């Protein structure tokens, strides 16, 4: 078996459209985890602040926000 991994990184500062995409992706993940019970009430309160554009702690105010992801593909061969 062979594994190939691709790293996707865009250094800051981000264009507005990319910043919005990063924040939207984080909001979707938090929404997906919210009913799972994996995040505590304190965690959810923190995420709510970080994802609220009206809050002074909003991640969109940061100039060091950037996406970083890795995608791995495993390639096997039948014997």
Beta strands, then each sheet from edge to edge (+ up, - down):
strand 1: 2-9
strand 2: 68-75
sheet 1: 1+ 2-
end
